[in-house]
Amino acid sequence: MPDIVADDALLPRYSRSENLNHRFSQQIRRVSKTSSLTGSLFNMSFQHFHPAFQDILGPNPEIKPHLENTIYPFAHEAGVYIASKSQLFITSNRIHTNDGEQRIQISKIQLDKNDRTICTQEEIHPDIPMANGGVNHQDGVLFCSQGTHDRPSSLIHMETDAPYKCTTIIDSFHGRQFNSLNDVVIHSDGSIWFTDPIYGFKQGFRPTPQLPAQVYRYDPSTKSIRVVADSFGRPNGICFSPDEKTVYITDTDSVQGDGTVDLYRPSTVYAFDVVHYHEQPFLTNRRVFAMADNGIPDGIKCDLQGNVYSGCGDGIHVWSPGSVLLGKMIIPGGVANFCFEHPGKILALNETRLWRVSFDPSVRGALLRL
């Protein structure tokens, strides 16, 4: 297992030899030394486009690298923070093994009350093939499993403690396999909403798609599954506004998944109104909410004021509920996904680094309302 290194004290490890712990501590000192030079070394900054951005940042905003692993991209997707246990679960980018296979690794990071990492566990071996996005769910984590050639793409609930028991929630649309589920969010009524692009097929670990690239709603109480939105190239991130009257869905079609980028295709956030007919929710009034000017808008979240945050090619972009770009949290190399940790704090996933962004403590992630 490659080592993850931190910017504070030596971290206790699971199943570590004395020699590896020694090498690990040397890496920690190296990162700790450079972390005091983060402004010049990593060129992080906050870019203002509207005066309202200062209300979000507060008087002393800061971006700091928290964990680093230069060997493989351990910090890519999910970013699910379990507040009751101070635990963070993240999924890696694709790792190519020596036998030519691809896999994705889930890491568990334990934080203390002062937000310092006290241990990491990289290979927890849950039965979730090619895990991607995730969300807090019933005292555990609900992951999007992209599947493989042999295993269907599915939603899988994982318990947060060993042996990390996994339960499949749904693995098909009335018998037709999903393509490669990407991101998921849960409505306050208990329904599960998720996106299904074709990245798994484009990246060679899923069969030919059996469904269009769509967005779904699943009701666990009735086992009802239905399509709620289509006409996407690559539907990706999804979140609700704090009042759940709006759904934001990102389309990352400009990044094809096979190594090619087509700037003519969308890198766009769409907004939909949630309306009810016959006691069922429907998405109407599809409209362009924003377009990322750098990279693609991947993971997406709201704060309690309704501001919209998305991980893009140069960091985290922040828009007002009226789609005005307020500012950017600049992180070199961009951000795939992120999560609100505590009020005024974000943990941002940057492939080989995990960053902590600190801003005004009055700002809370919409999920933290629960």
C-alpha positions in Angstrom: 0.0 0.0 0.0 1.4 3.4 -0.9 1.7 5.9 2.0 -0.5 9.0 2.5 1.3 11.8 4.3 -0.1 14.5 6.5 0.8 18.1 7.5 0.6 17.7 11.2 1.8 14.9 13.6 2.9 11.3 12.8 -0.2 9.4 12.1 -0.8 5.9 13.5 -1.2 3.4 10.7 -3.0 0.1 10.2 -0.8 -2.9 9.6 2.4 -0.8 9.2 5.9 -2.1 9.7 8.4 -0.1 11.8 10.5 0.7 8.7 7.4 2.0 6.8 6.4 4.1 9.7 9.9 5.7 9.8 9.7 6.5 6.1 6.2 7.8 6.6 7.3 10.2 9.3 10.1 11.5 7.1 7.5 12.3 4.4 5.3 14.0 7.0 8.1 16.3 8.0 8.7 17.2 4.4 5.1 18.2 3.8 4.9 20.0 7.1 7.9 22.1 6.2 6.5 23.1 2.8 3.0 23.6 4.2 4.2 26.9 5.8 5.1 28.0 2.3 1.8 27.1 0.7 1.2 30.5 -0.8 4.4 30.6 -2.8 4.9 26.8 -3.4 1.4 25.9 -4.5 0.0 29.3 -5.6 -3.3 28.9 -3.9 -5.5 32.0 -3.8 -9.1 33.3 -3.7 -10.2 35.0 -6.9 -13.0 37.5 -6.4 -15.6 38.3 -9.1 -18.3 39.8 -6.9 -18.2 41.6 -3.5 -20.6 39.0 -2.1 -17.7 36.5 -2.2 -16.1 38.3 0.7 -19.1 37.4 2.9 -18.4 33.7 2.2 -14.7 34.0 2.8 -14.7 36.1 5.9 -11.6 37.9 7.3 -9.1 35.0 7.3 -9.7 32.5 4.5 -7.0 29.9 4.0 -6.2 27.0 1.7 -3.8 24.3 3.0 -2.7 20.9 1.8 -3.8 18.3 4.4 -2.7 14.9 3.0 -0.5 14.0 0.1 0.3 10.8 -1.8 2.6 11.3 -4.8 2.4 7.7 -5.8 -1.2 7.4 -7.0 -4.3 9.6 -7.2 -5.9 8.6 -3.9 -8.2 11.6 -3.6 -10.6 11.7 -6.5 -14.3 11.3 -5.8 -16.9 10.7 -3.0 -15.7 12.9 -0.2 -18.2 11.7 2.3 -17.8 13.2 5.8 -19.3 11.3 8.8 -19.7 14.1 11.3 -20.7 11.8 14.2 -17.4 9.9 13.9 -15.1 12.5 12.3 -14.5 10.2 9.4 -13.9 10.9 5.8 -14.4 8.4 3.0 -12.9 9.0 -0.4 -12.4 7.1 -3.6 -9.3 7.1 -5.8 -9.0 7.6 -9.5 -8.5 4.5 -11.7 -5.4 2.5 -10.8 -3.9 0.2 -13.5 -2.7 -3.0 -11.9 0.3 -5.1 -13.1 -2.1 -7.7 -14.7 -3.7 -5.0 -16.9 -6.9 -4.6 -14.8 -8.3 -1.4 -13.5 -9.4 -0.8 -9.9 -10.5 2.0 -7.6 -9.5 2.2 -3.9 -11.6 3.5 -1.1 -9.7 5.2 1.8 -11.0 6.0 5.3 -9.5 9.0 7.1 -10.0 9.5 10.8 -9.9 13.1 12.1 -9.7 14.3 15.7 -11.7 17.1 17.3 -9.1 19.6 16.1 -9.4 18.4 12.5 -6.0 16.7 12.5 -5.7 13.4 10.8 -4.9 10.8 13.4 -4.9 7.7 11.1 -5.6 6.6 7.6 -6.6 3.2 6.2 -6.3 3.0 2.5 -7.4 -0.5 1.5 -10.6 -1.3 3.4 -11.7 -3.8 0.7 -15.5 -3.2 0.5 -17.3 -5.1 -2.2 -17.9 -2.1 -4.3 -16.5 -2.5 -7.9 -15.0 0.8 -9.2 -16.6 3.0 -6.6 -17.1 6.6 -7.5 -19.4 9.2 -5.9 -21.1 8.8 -2.5 -23.3 10.3 0.1 -24.2 9.9 3.7 -27.0 7.3 4.1 -28.5 5.6 7.1 -25.4 5.7 9.4 -23.2 4.6 6.5 -22.1 5.6 3.0 -24.1 5.1 -0.2 -21.6 4.6 -3.1 -22.1 4.7 -6.8 -20.4 1.4 -8.0 -19.5 1.9 -11.7 -19.3 -1.9 -12.1 -17.1 -4.0 -14.3 -17.5 -6.3 -17.3 -18.6 -9.0 -14.9 -20.4 -6.9 -12.2 -23.3 -4.5 -12.9 -23.2 -0.9 -12.0 -25.2 -0.3 -8.8 -25.9 1.7 -5.7 -24.3 0.0 -2.7 -24.7 0.9 1.0 -21.5 0.4 3.0 -21.2 0.4 6.8 -18.5 2.6 8.1 -16.7 0.2 10.4 -15.0 -3.1 9.7 -15.8 -5.5 8.1 -17.6 -2.7 6.0 -20.7 -4.8 5.2 -22.1 -3.9 1.8 -25.7 -4.1 0.7 -26.8 -3.5 -2.9 -29.8 -1.1 -3.1 -30.5 -1.3 -6.9 -28.5 -2.6 -9.9 -30.7 -2.1 -13.0 -33.4 -0.1 -14.6 -36.2 -2.8 -14.9 -33.6 -5.4 -15.9 -31.4 -3.2 -18.1 -28.0 -2.5 -16.6 -27.0 1.0 -15.8 -23.9 2.3 -17.6 -21.6 3.5 -14.8 -23.3 5.3 -12.0 -21.4 8.5 -11.1 -22.9 10.6 -8.3 -25.8 10.4 -5.9 -27.8 12.6 -3.6 -30.6 11.9 -1.2 -33.8 13.9 -0.9 -35.4 14.6 2.5 -38.3 12.3 1.6 -35.8 9.4 1.4 -35.7 9.1 -2.4 -32.3 8.6 -4.0 -31.3 10.6 -7.1 -28.3 9.6 -9.2 -26.5 10.2 -12.5 -25.4 7.6 -15.1 -22.9 8.6 -17.8 -21.0 6.2 -20.0 -17.5 6.8 -18.6 -17.1 3.1 -17.7 -17.5 2.1 -21.3 -15.3 4.8 -22.6 -12.6 3.8 -20.1 -12.8 0.2 -21.0 -14.1 -1.5 -17.9 -17.9 -1.6 -18.7 -19.7 -3.2 -21.7 -21.6 -1.4 -24.4 -24.2 0.9 -22.9 -27.8 -0.4 -22.6 -29.3 2.9 -21.6 -29.0 6.6 -22.6 -27.0 8.9 -20.3 -29.7 9.8 -17.8 -30.6 10.9 -14.3 -32.8 8.6 -12.1 -34.9 8.7 -9.0 -35.3 5.6 -6.8 -37.8 5.4 -4.0 -36.7 2.7 -1.5 -40.1 2.5 0.2 -41.9 1.5 -3.0 -38.9 0.1 -5.0 -40.0 2.5 -7.8 -37.2 3.6 -10.3 -37.8 6.2 -13.0 -35.9 8.5 -15.3 -36.2 12.2 -14.2 -33.9 13.9 -16.8 -32.2 13.0 -20.1 -30.6 14.8 -23.1 -27.1 14.9 -21.4 -23.8 14.0 -22.9 -22.2 13.0 -19.6 -24.4 13.7 -16.5 -22.1 13.9 -13.5 -22.6 15.8 -10.3 -26.0 16.4 -8.7 -27.3 18.3 -5.7 -30.4 20.0 -4.3 -30.8 23.6 -3.3 -31.4 23.9 0.5 -35.2 24.2 0.0 -35.1 21.3 -2.4 -37.0 23.3 -5.0 -34.1 23.2 -7.5 -31.9 20.4 -8.7 -28.4 21.2 -10.1 -26.9 18.6 -12.5 -23.5 19.0 -14.2 -22.8 17.8 -17.7 -19.1 17.0 -18.2 -19.4 16.0 -21.8 -16.3 18.0 -22.9 -14.2 15.3 -21.2 -15.0 12.2 -23.1 -13.5 9.6 -20.8 -11.2 8.1 -23.4 -8.5 10.7 -23.0 -9.9 13.2 -25.5 -11.3 16.6 -24.7 -13.8 18.4 -27.0 -14.2 22.0 -25.9 -17.3 22.3 -28.2 -19.2 19.9 -25.9 -20.8 21.0 -22.6 -18.9 21.7 -19.4 -22.1 23.1 -17.9 -24.3 23.2 -14.8 -28.0 22.9 -15.5 -30.7 23.9 -13.1 -34.2 22.3 -12.9 -37.3 23.2 -10.9 -38.8 20.4 -8.8 -42.6 20.4 -9.2 -45.2 17.8 -8.2 -47.9 16.2 -10.3 -50.1 13.5 -8.9 -47.9 13.6 -5.8 -44.8 12.7 -7.7 -41.8 15.0 -8.3 -40.8 16.1 -11.8 -38.0 18.2 -13.2 -39.1 21.2 -15.3 -37.8 24.4 -16.7 -34.3 23.1 -17.6 -32.0 26.0 -17.9 -28.2 26.7 -18.1 -27.2 27.7 -14.6 -23.4 28.2 -15.4 -20.6 27.1 -17.6 -17.1 26.3 -16.2 -14.6 28.5 -17.9 -11.8 26.2 -16.8 -12.1 22.4 -17.0 -15.4 20.7 -16.2 -17.9 21.2 -13.3 -17.6 17.8 -11.5 -18.8 17.5 -7.9 -21.4 20.0 -6.9 -22.8 21.2 -3.5 -24.9 24.1 -2.1 -24.5 26.0 1.1 -27.5 27.0 3.3 -27.7 30.4 1.6 -28.3 28.6 -1.7 -24.8 29.4 -3.2 -23.6 26.7 -5.6 -20.1 25.3 -5.4 -18.5 23.0 -8.0 -15.1 21.4 -8.4 -13.5 22.7 -11.7 -10.2 22.8 -13.5 -8.6 25.4 -11.4 -10.3 24.8 -8.0 -13.8 25.4 -6.6 -16.1 27.9 -8.4 -18.8 29.5 -6.3 -22.0 31.0 -7.9 -24.9 32.8 -6.3 -28.4 31.2 -6.5 -29.0 33.6 -9.4 -25.9 32.1 -11.2 -23.6 35.0 -10.7 -20.0 33.8 -10.4 -18.9 35.2 -7.0 -15.4 33.8 -6.9 -13.0 30.9 -7.1 -11.0 29.0 -4.5 -7.9 28.4 -6.6 -6.2 25.0 -6.1 -3.5 24.1 -8.6 -4.5 21.1 -10.7 -8.2 21.6 -10.0 -10.7 19.8 -7.9 -12.8 16.7 -8.9 -15.0 16.6 -5.8 -15.2 18.0 -2.3 -17.4 18.0 0.8 -18.3 20.5 3.6 -16.7 19.3 6.8 -17.7 21.7 9.6 -19.2 25.2 9.3 -16.7 27.3 7.3 -14.6 24.3 6.1 -14.3 22.3 2.9 -12.2 19.2 2.2 -11.2 19.3 -1.5 -10.0 16.3 -3.5 -7.2 17.0 -5.8 -6.0 13.6 -7.0 -2.7 13.3 -5.2 -3.6 15.8 -2.5 -6.4 16.4 0.0 -6.8 20.1 0.8 -8.6 21.9 3.6 -10.3 25.2 2.7 -11.2 27.5 5.7 -13.5 30.4 5.3 -16.2 32.2 7.3 -17.8 29.9 10.0 -21.2 31.3 9.2 -21.2 29.3 6.0 -22.6 25.8 6.3 -23.1 23.1 3.7 -26.7 22.3 2.9 -26.3 18.7 4.0 -25.3 19.9 7.4 -28.8 21.1 8.0 -29.9 17.5 8.8 
